[in-house]
Amino acid sequence: MSKVFRILINVGLAIFFVWSGALIIIYLALLWDKLARPQYKNMNDREAVYFGLLALVFVMVDVLIIRHFIGAMKTK
């Protein structure tokens, strides 16, 4: 593999990790906001529960993807 290709892969992985980390923070912040300040929510309780479950699923998927890539990087 050429050195340029290896650099592009590392830059792409770094961008992916930063983006996934930002998404996890955003998901958790939105979930916390919906739970901590229910008077400001613009949805009923059922929708808030669905939103919370969806946010938790997204966080779990992001964490699993990051763990997979970190595991794959350690084995190389």
Order of alpha helices (4+ residues) and beta strands (2+ residues): alpha-alpha
